[in-house]
Each structure stands twice: as C-alpha cells, then as structure tokens.
Amino acid sequence: SGRGIGFYGKTSLSASELPALVAEAVPALYAKLLAVLRALPVERTGVLSEVTVEGTARMDALAVLKNVASKPGEPFSPDIVRDDIRAIYSTGYFDDVTADLSETSSGKKLTFTVKEKPFVRNIVIKGNKKLSDDKLKEAITIKKGTIINRTLVAEDAERLRAVYGQSGFFLAEVKPEITSEGIDSTVAFDITENEKV
C-alpha cells in the first residue's frame, strides 16, 4: 500500500552468520508482522467482496439487502453506507441498525447488524369486571402478529377508557403494559374500573 508499518534489522560481524540469524528470527518476525497487520485500521476505500446482514429473526436477510445500495463488486463508500442505514430504518421493522467494515481473506466485508422491533404475540385485558373482554376487544385496533407501535397501544388505552365512559364509568383507568421476550411481546391493558358515576 506504500505505507511503512514496521522495521526490523539484524547485524553480524560475519556474512556467513547472517543466514542462521535470519532463519532464527523469522518465526518471531512473522508473529510480530501478523500482530501489526491485524492492529491496522481497515482502509475505508476499495471494492466490497461481501455484503451481509446479521441479527434478523423474523425478517429475511435478503429482503433487508434489497433496501441497500452497497453491493459486492462495488466500491466502498461511507456516504452510501449512511444512506443504506437510513433505508433499512425506513422500512419500520428495526429498532437499531449499525454497519461494520472488516477485512477478510477474500477482501472487504460490509456487515449490517440489525435489531428487529418486537411483534405483538398476545393481547391481554385484566382487571375488568363490569365490562366483558369481548366488548372491550372491539375497541382495540392493534393486532397479533404486527409490529409493536407504542402510539397505537396508547391510543387503544384511550379507546378503552372511552368505552367505560359510555357505560357511566368515567373514573375508569386503563394502564397499557408491554412486556417483551426476545422479539415477541405481550400487550396488556390493566384496568381499574372505580365506581360508576
């Protein structure tokens, strides 16, 4: 690459001794050179040999890669990678997206690591005695198998309060709770009915 990354020298009073000194030094020199090369930062230039995605659980990695412009055989560009990260975020399926460039035996490898947003696995209503589960579930808009949307969960809690209000329970309280296990989440609406007004 044209950069000096190390220097090593041996001296001897006799030219005949030099081959033995070099042979003796080669293993240690090889180990030092390897350590220096591994410690060098990856050059942010050159052609990509591989582009991969890690961290997907429900999503297909190939589907994620359809959103990125960085491709094997194309030059690496930090600007394009920034756009790729934004494009992956914009799908709405991920809480976190990072990119890492590494050097492999076959060349430069670009890896996008993603963290998927949780999915609604279960919807629970608890604390209700005056109104049935069926009546309350009619007001809930979130669905099982969809991505968690905290705004919609809060709006559904308001809808449940409104249902109670229509039945004269104006003091009813509805607290939404989201618990996650990996990428599966349970949405619970904890209801305190209070007295009818």
Disulfide bonds with the S-S distance in Angstrom:
none
